Structure formats: C-alpha cells, structure tokens
Amino acid sequence: MRVCTHYKFGFFGMCLCLSILLRLGHNFWRCREEQWTCELSSLVQPLSAITDSNIHKNLRYFTAVTCVCAVAFLFRSWFKHFGNLNGFRLGIISTRYFLPTMSVLVSLHWAFICLPQRVLDKLPGWQHVLLPLLVYGLFLGCVLAVVVDPLCIFMVVKQERAALQLEKGKIQIPQVYNHLKLQWHEHFQQSTADRNPLVYGLATVYSSSLLVLLGSASIVLIMLLGDGFACSCLLLLAAMFLYLELDASLKNAEYEVSDQLHTSWWSVIVWQLISTHGFYTTGHQTTFPTINWEAAFTGYHGDYASNVVPAVLLVLNTYASQVLFSLATPLLLIWPFSQGRFLAWLGFPSKHKMKESDVAAQKRGEFIIQDYSEEFIFALSQLYMKATTVQAVKLLASMAAAGLHRRHLMVWKVFAPKFIFEGVGFVVGSIVLLIACAYVVRVHTSLNKWVKNLSNNEIG
C-alpha cells in the first residue's frame, strides 16, 4: 500500500496512462494506398456503410453516443467541481445548457443518417440538415456568449442583518437594546475576510473560460469526424488533460509560484507531437485520396453559393487535432496555477522550499496572475512564438524532404502531399492559436475591469 502512494509510482502511472491512451489511438489510423498489407478498421467506415448484424451496428452507435455524451458530461463536471457553474452569466449558461444539448443533437443526427435510404428519400430536405444546423447555431451561441461575457464566476455579497421592525403604540426598549448589541458585536468581532464577498470559480477563471470554447468545439468536431471517431476524440482529449496535469506537476515541483509564468521548449514540443499524433488518430493521412469529402456536406445539401462553407468544414475535419490543441495551447501556461497538485500530494520532491507566501498564492489559483499582468502578457506572447516556431520547423522539414527527393519516384505520392498538408496545417494552427491567445487577453482584460469595479464597490 505504501508503494502505491509513493510519488514515483504516481509519476510512472501517469506516464503509463498517457502512453496507453496514445497507443489506443492507433486503432483509428487509416491505411495508405501503398500499404497493401494494412487492414482498414471498421471504425473508419461510416455507420451507414456497415452491413453486418444489427447487434454490431447498435454497439457501434451506442459506443459513439456514450463517448460524445461523456465529453459534455466531463466538461460540465469539471466546471461544477471548481465552482464555475454557479450564477447566470452568459458563459455559465452556455456551459450548463448548450453542451448537453449539442451532444444530444449530435446523437440524434447519427441516428437519423442510419435510417434506410428509402425512408430518407421520403423525408423533406430541411429535416436532413436541421440537427447539424442546430449544433452549429449552439456552437456560435457559445462563442458569442464567452466573447461578450468571458468570466465564468459568481459573486455572493453577504447581506447585513435586517432592520428592526417596530410596532406603533408599543414600548419595545428591550428589543431595541438587543438589536443594537448584536449590531455592535458583529461589527467588532467579524473579521475583514468574513465581510468580503464570496466569489465562486475565481481560482480557475482563466482556464474555465477557455474550456467553454474547447468543449463546444470538441462536440462540433466530433460531429464532423463521424461516429467512428467519437472514441478517438475522447481518447485524445483525455491524453491532452493528462499531459497538462503531468506538465503542471513537474513545473510546480521545479519553480515557485511567482516564477511559473513561462513554458519550456520541451513542453511545447511534446504538445505539438501529441497534436501530430492526433492528426492520424482522427482518420487522416497526408494523401489526397484519404480526405473525408463527406464532411463538407454535414448540415448542407451541397447547393453552395460559394466554396467558403465547404472549405471551412473540410479543413475543420482534416485538422481537427490541430484545432483542438492550438485552442488549448494557452493552458500550458495557465494550468499549473490551479492544477498539478497530485504528485505533490504523493510527496514529489520539490527543488524549492515552500514558504507561507507560496501556500497562500496556491490557494488563490489563477487569480494570482493579476499580480503579474505585464509578465503574463509577455509569457503568453512567448508561448505563441514557441508554438509557432515548432510548427514552422515541421513545415521546414517537410519542405526540405520534398526538395531533397524531388527526383524520387514517389515525390508526388508521398513528399509533395506531405508538404502541402503541413503548409495548410501550419496556417490553420497559427490562426487558431492566435485566436486562443487573443481570447485569453480578452479574459485578462475583463478580469482586470471586474477587480477594479470591485475595489470601487461596484458590481461589474
């Protein structure tokens, strides 16, 4: 029992779980054309193409439904555990109601497309696209809600004792005396901390706002990828948060709270490697025949006035992993302030001695970032540059490989498509990462304004 609670066992267990999650994703890889010995997994095929028994088809469907509902449930449970699900702010409402509704609509959409073709032909066209359009609408509603009101916090102002009610025509000297006595007693005995307002979710104010976008985007991407890759996305998200916890634990053990406003190169490199692994586990290869063209028609009949909408849907399907990891990249900087305490609880050795100020700073969580506003913005810009640099190195390597093998027999089959896919992925990842960093700055600005209003006794 003592071995199981040792920090080495905990560290080894987290690394082992991360390796298992990444290894399970190999079951969702799609075969390339030149890999003639590779057998295509049934998970890659759409549910409507399965001609086996109904038991296998139902098992596949309910597994996918369980995974997409688990994504919404886990995000919602995280918000509830850290107090970010209290109140009626726009971001909180979207998390409380929109995420479960989106998962149900995606499940109904998968059930709808599994109907027999003769039944689908008899239904009007608007019924074919209603459910995906509702999912798109709820996603845009989540984005709009967190942009307008990005803080997922709830403040409770403690009410003072009610005024004494006196009746006319009666002398109530004892009641007045007891009321004044209680008022004076509360005024002198109650500490300043007890009179401060109670704020829920303040320790995770940055990460919670970013997770609203990440959760809603995950459900949309699962719908675009198809039911076969719902389990793959769940494994990818689990690997993402496990690595965040592992990286935060190591950073908390190595640096003091005030010195954590930076992200190492190794953290960013491993993060990008997991993102690249996710590109293949979501059923993609760097070849044009493996592009999932059906994603361009999810929610539409195909009668587009322009090619912008299908291009966006196709890019989101192809680079789903890059979109998720680029959107969550600021968590590498934010996560250690509120999470990563598991290994420390097991006795992970720290390179610095914990002071009383460090313990108090850990209790404040992510709210302590307000004390280092300029350093935080500088560290966020550094993180953006590091992540973009790692992506650019990948692009440079594929470009060099294509140039080196320009006379190769498979240059137009292997090396040139790889360079094209990496180029588009670099553009998509850079844009999404820029949006994520800009949104974090928006959260930081809103929190500064809220703190200023609170200090001036104004409720923002």
Phi, psi and omega in degrees: 000326179292327178294321182293334181260010178279148185293330178294320177295320178294318178295316178296321180295321178293318178294321179294317179297320178296319179294321179294318179298318179291324180289324178296333178294343180294338179293347182254010180288144177264142182283142173277165182294322183281352178270077186287343177272353183280136178258126182288129180288147178292342179290335180286331181286146177292157184296327181289343181270354181283125182248012180284195181293159180294335179295315179294322180293317179293322178297319178296318182293312184290332173295317178295319179296319178298320182292314182290326176288328178294325178299311179295321181293317182292319177297316181294324179292323177298315178299318182292323182293322183263012173079016181266013180246016178261148177094188186228034172290160186297317179296323179290319179296318180296323178290321185289324187245323187287318182298311177297323179294320178296320179295322177293319179295322177296319178297319178293325178296318177294323177292327181292316183286350177271358177295154177302150184298325180294330177285320180295326181291335181276344182277147178294159186295327183292335178288336179289332187245000185296309185296313176298323179295324176295321177296316177298320180294317178293325177295315177296327176295320176297315181297314180296322182294315183283338175285318179289315183227084190280348185273119178262063181232163180218124184252133178244119178267123181291128182278144177280166181297139181297152181292153181283130179264123180247145178262144180288144176083002181235139177269117184235054180299316180299321180295319179294319180296315180295323179294315178295324179295318179293320180297314180294323180295315179294326182293321184268332183272330183285131181283169179293324180295326179290334180273351179288153178291153179263125184241123178269139174079013184285333181286342179235039188290327181280309184294325181295319179295322179287328180288337174298314177294319182294319180293315180293321178294326180297317182292321177296317180292325176297320177296319180291324180288329180107166184294332182293338184251013176294318178292324178297317178295323178296318177295322180293318178293322178296319177295323179299310183287331176292320177292322176300318179293320179293316179294321178293323179295317179292322180291323178294329179281337185264328186236156172284167184299321183285347182252014184270003182277061174197162178228129183286160178296322182296323178298317180291321181295313179296323178300316179289327177294319176295323176296318177295322176299321179294334176300322181276327180287346174268017172084031181238155173221160180276053175223148183289327179295339182271004178291132181274090184288342180294337180295334180290346183245017177283107182095003181218154180279337183114353179273071183276141173285333176216174181265010183290311183297309178297328178294319179295315179296321180292320178293319178297322177292314184291320184249043180297319180294316179298323180294315182295314183287325176293322179293329182264002182302320177301343178293337175300329179271326188270325190303319183297342182285336183237344183235192178075034181258000187292312181292325177295325177294329178278357178097029179297128184293137180254144180280351180229154180275129181290129177258170178295327178292325178292321178296318177295324179292323178295326178292332179284340177067223183286348180292340180291343178300335179297334179283346181231058187297310182293320179296325180293316179296320178294318179293325178293319177293324175296318178298320178297317180293320179295314180296319178294324179295318179297318177296322180292325177295320175299316178296319179296321179295317178293325177293319178294322178295320178293321178290323180291325182256032182295338177263004183287151181296329184257024184296321181273357180255332186237301193283315180294314176299324178299319179294321179294315180296320179293323178296314178293321178296325177296318180294314181296314180297321180293320180293313181295321178295321177295320177296318180296316179294321178296324179291322177297321175297322177297318177296318180297318179294318179295322179291322176299318179294321180295318179295320179295318178294324179292322179292335178265015180060035175240127180276115180277000000 
